[in-house]
């Protein structure tokens, strides 16, 4: 597969490995494993980002907790069937891995670029403090007819701009991957803590269709 094919979905993250590798699935004899990487934000907080890694890229039986990794790849989604409905599961699919020193510019530790299509009406709202937010769902085509569905969140003037996007419009997005905890109601008495992943948009651009 040439690099040209995957220009529409590019991710670079750098951070600390904070979990062991767990088996995900196997394709044509190649095993894929999940590992969590903690990526610092410009503020004092951080994001825990799940990374899918081939056993051919790294020794998945070793303990790398506390090591710092640079990961280059794509942001991927798949539907997992649970509780009688499908859940969108997101992770960074690693194409290249490298161990790095901890000293880096935090502005470069989490970058994503997507070129996709709006596949759901944008949801525009204001917070109680008057901050403008718009939620987008972007379909990013993979080779061989598949697509990844990536939730994106815009703020301020970007939110206002995105609120008018039409379904089917082509859109370029630059930003960072973020994790967000929320409480899911399981039953009348039971709540469960879950984590959602989305792209926090720093810049976006609508691509006008060619005549």
C-alpha positions as a Python dict, from the first residue, in 0.01 Angstrom:
ca = {
    (1, 'X'): (0, 0, 0),
    (2, 'X'): (151, 333, -96),
    (3, 'X'): (161, 633, 138),
    (4, 'X'): (-37, 829, -119),
    (5, 'X'): (-344, 620, -41),
    (6, 'X'): (-355, 735, 323),
    (7, 'X'): (-287, 1106, 289),
    (8, 'X'): (-645, 1185, 397),
    (9, 'X'): (-596, 1054, 754),
    (10, 'X'): (-269, 1139, 931),
    (11, 'X'): (-195, 1123, 1303),
    (12, 'X'): (120, 1184, 1507),
    (13, 'X'): (111, 1142, 1885),
    (14, 'X'): (389, 1129, 2144),
    (15, 'X'): (343, 1017, 2501),
    (16, 'X'): (400, 771, 2782),
    (17, 'X'): (292, 407, 2765),
    (18, 'X'): (56, 351, 3061),
    (19, 'X'): (-79, -2, 3001),
    (20, 'X'): (21, -350, 2893),
    (21, 'X'): (-58, -477, 2544),
    (22, 'X'): (-392, -658, 2514),
    (23, 'X'): (-487, -877, 2218),
    (24, 'X'): (-742, -722, 1980),
    (25, 'X'): (-770, -941, 1670),
    (26, 'X'): (-578, -1128, 1401),
    (27, 'X'): (-581, -1082, 1023),
    (28, 'X'): (-403, -1329, 791),
    (29, 'X'): (-185, -1454, 1077),
    (30, 'X'): (-85, -1102, 1193),
    (31, 'X'): (-186, -1021, 1551),
    (32, 'X'): (-297, -672, 1652),
    (33, 'X'): (-279, -546, 2010),
    (34, 'X'): (-410, -241, 2200),
    (35, 'X'): (-199, -22, 2429),
    (36, 'X'): (-281, 308, 2605),
    (37, 'X'): (-58, 612, 2557),
    (38, 'X'): (-88, 917, 2784),
    (39, 'X'): (-38, 1239, 2586),
    (40, 'X'): (13, 1568, 2769),
    (41, 'X'): (-199, 1871, 2680),
    (42, 'X'): (-76, 2231, 2683),
    (43, 'X'): (-267, 2265, 3010),
    (44, 'X'): (-177, 2042, 3305),
    (45, 'X'): (-421, 1770, 3198),
    (46, 'X'): (-360, 1484, 2954),
    (47, 'X'): (-541, 1245, 2719),
    (48, 'X'): (-523, 865, 2734),
    (49, 'X'): (-529, 751, 2370),
    (50, 'X'): (-574, 385, 2265),
    (51, 'X'): (-324, 270, 2002),
    (52, 'X'): (-358, -43, 1787),
    (53, 'X'): (-20, -200, 1712),
    (54, 'X'): (85, -494, 1496),
    (55, 'X'): (296, -761, 1668),
    (56, 'X'): (535, -715, 1375),
    (57, 'X'): (613, -356, 1479),
    (58, 'X'): (710, -417, 1843),
    (59, 'X'): (755, -697, 2099),
    (60, 'X'): (402, -702, 2243),
    (61, 'X'): (508, -936, 2527),
    (62, 'X'): (745, -676, 2679),
    (63, 'X'): (653, -422, 2949),
    (64, 'X'): (700, -69, 2812),
    (65, 'X'): (509, 116, 3087),
    (66, 'X'): (688, 445, 3160),
    (67, 'X'): (857, 449, 2816),
    (68, 'X'): (786, 734, 2575),
    (69, 'X'): (666, 652, 2224),
    (70, 'X'): (618, 845, 1904),
    (71, 'X'): (334, 695, 1697),
    (72, 'X'): (254, 777, 1334),
    (73, 'X'): (-60, 639, 1174),
    (74, 'X'): (-433, 695, 1122),
    (75, 'X'): (-738, 752, 1344),
    (76, 'X'): (-962, 450, 1280),
    (77, 'X'): (-1314, 350, 1382),
    (78, 'X'): (-1510, 28, 1387),
    (79, 'X'): (-1854, -71, 1513),
    (80, 'X'): (-1860, -306, 1810),
    (81, 'X'): (-2192, -471, 1886),
    (82, 'X'): (-2289, -438, 2252),
    (83, 'X'): (-2609, -402, 2453),
    (84, 'X'): (-2827, -460, 2144),
    (85, 'X'): (-2670, -174, 1951),
    (86, 'X'): (-2345, -79, 1779),
    (87, 'X'): (-2085, 130, 1958),
    (88, 'X'): (-1831, 334, 1761),
    (89, 'X'): (-1484, 236, 1884),
    (90, 'X'): (-1194, 469, 1797),
    (91, 'X'): (-819, 414, 1815),
    (92, 'X'): (-494, 524, 1652),
    (93, 'X'): (-377, 259, 1405),
    (94, 'X'): (5, 263, 1426),
    (95, 'X'): (208, 245, 1106),
    (96, 'X'): (538, 353, 1262),
    (97, 'X'): (662, 348, 1622),
    (98, 'X'): (976, 496, 1777),
    (99, 'X'): (1101, 534, 2133),
    (100, 'X'): (1174, 899, 2215),
    (101, 'X'): (1315, 1114, 2493),
    (102, 'X'): (1067, 1295, 2714),
    (103, 'X'): (1188, 1639, 2604),
    (104, 'X'): (972, 1774, 2322),
    (105, 'X'): (745, 2064, 2245),
    (106, 'X'): (401, 1971, 2380),
    (107, 'X'): (236, 2153, 2087),
    (108, 'X'): (371, 1879, 1858),
    (109, 'X'): (277, 1577, 2070),
    (110, 'X'): (-75, 1535, 1931),
    (111, 'X'): (-158, 1630, 1573),
    (112, 'X'): (-421, 1503, 1332),
    (113, 'X'): (-521, 1592, 976),
    (114, 'X'): (-839, 1456, 815),
    (115, 'X'): (-989, 1497, 469),
    (116, 'X'): (-1344, 1362, 471),
    (117, 'X'): (-1716, 1421, 423),
    (118, 'X'): (-1983, 1548, 661),
    (119, 'X'): (-2213, 1249, 712),
    (120, 'X'): (-2456, 1387, 973),
    (121, 'X'): (-2620, 1726, 1033),
    (122, 'X'): (-2384, 1938, 1247),
    (123, 'X'): (-2511, 1989, 1604),
    (124, 'X'): (-2460, 2348, 1718),
    (125, 'X'): (-2514, 2456, 2077),
    (126, 'X'): (-2403, 2702, 2344),
    (127, 'X'): (-2277, 2618, 2692),
    (128, 'X'): (-2440, 2788, 2995),
    (129, 'X'): (-2144, 3030, 2987),
    (130, 'X'): (-2216, 3118, 2624),
    (131, 'X'): (-1933, 2921, 2461),
    (132, 'X'): (-2024, 2806, 2109),
    (133, 'X'): (-1975, 2438, 2021),
    (134, 'X'): (-2050, 2235, 1707),
    (135, 'X'): (-2028, 1855, 1677),
    (136, 'X'): (-1942, 1707, 1337),
    (137, 'X'): (-1924, 1346, 1221),
    (138, 'X'): (-1667, 1308, 942),
    (139, 'X'): (-1653, 1004, 712),
    (140, 'X'): (-1292, 953, 599),
    (141, 'X'): (-1251, 706, 314),
    (142, 'X'): (-1007, 418, 339),
    (143, 'X'): (-880, 222, 42),
    (144, 'X'): (-1101, -71, -65),
    (145, 'X'): (-1433, 103, -4),
    (146, 'X'): (-1431, 128, 376),
    (147, 'X'): (-1470, 449, 577),
    (148, 'X'): (-1377, 565, 925),
    (149, 'X'): (-1634, 775, 1112),
    (150, 'X'): (-1461, 1036, 1325),
    (151, 'X'): (-1645, 1262, 1573),
    (152, 'X'): (-1506, 1618, 1570),
    (153, 'X'): (-1578, 1907, 1805),
    (154, 'X'): (-1541, 2275, 1704),
    (155, 'X'): (-1536, 2584, 1926),
    (156, 'X'): (-1610, 2955, 1889),
    (157, 'X'): (-1598, 3094, 1536),
    (158, 'X'): (-1510, 2748, 1398),
    (159, 'X'): (-1834, 2618, 1556),
    (160, 'X'): (-2037, 2898, 1399),
    (161, 'X'): (-1875, 2830, 1058),
    (162, 'X'): (-1928, 2452, 1084),
    (163, 'X'): (-2292, 2484, 1194),
    (164, 'X'): (-2391, 2563, 833),
    (165, 'X'): (-2211, 2267, 672),
    (166, 'X'): (-2433, 2043, 461),
    (167, 'X'): (-2432, 1663, 471),
    (168, 'X'): (-2208, 1539, 189),
    (169, 'X'): (-1977, 1844, 197),
    (170, 'X'): (-1606, 1772, 179),
    (171, 'X'): (-1414, 1912, 475),
    (172, 'X'): (-1048, 1936, 580),
    (173, 'X'): (-978, 1927, 954),
    (174, 'X'): (-665, 1996, 1159),
    (175, 'X'): (-658, 1941, 1534),
    (176, 'X'): (-575, 1700, 1816),
    (177, 'X'): (-726, 1378, 1952),
    (178, 'X'): (-881, 1414, 2294),
    (179, 'X'): (-1035, 1174, 2545),
    (180, 'X'): (-1336, 1270, 2753),
    (181, 'X'): (-1490, 1083, 3045),
    (182, 'X'): (-1867, 1064, 3087),
    (183, 'X'): (-2119, 867, 3292),
    (184, 'X'): (-2339, 618, 3105),
    (185, 'X'): (-2670, 513, 3260),
    (186, 'X'): (-2685, 133, 3259),
    (187, 'X'): (-3006, 94, 3460),
    (188, 'X'): (-3218, 293, 3705),
    (189, 'X'): (-2963, 235, 3983),
    (190, 'X'): (-2640, 187, 3790),
    (191, 'X'): (-2406, 436, 3620),
    (192, 'X'): (-2085, 340, 3441),
    (193, 'X'): (-1782, 561, 3373),
    (194, 'X'): (-1686, 556, 3005),
    (195, 'X'): (-1442, 737, 2779),
    (196, 'X'): (-1524, 899, 2444),
    (197, 'X'): (-1266, 1003, 2185),
    (198, 'X'): (-1300, 1289, 1940),
    (199, 'X'): (-1097, 1538, 1738),
    (200, 'X'): (-1072, 1883, 1895),
    (201, 'X'): (-1062, 2104, 1585),
    (202, 'X'): (-814, 2392, 1565),
    (203, 'X'): (-870, 2467, 1195),
    (204, 'X'): (-1117, 2351, 931),
    (205, 'X'): (-1185, 2428, 569),
    (206, 'X'): (-1471, 2346, 336),
    (207, 'X'): (-1365, 2217, -8),
    (208, 'X'): (-1592, 2356, -277),
    (209, 'X'): (-1700, 2096, -534),
    (210, 'X'): (-1534, 2130, -873),
    (211, 'X'): (-1761, 2248, -1154),
}
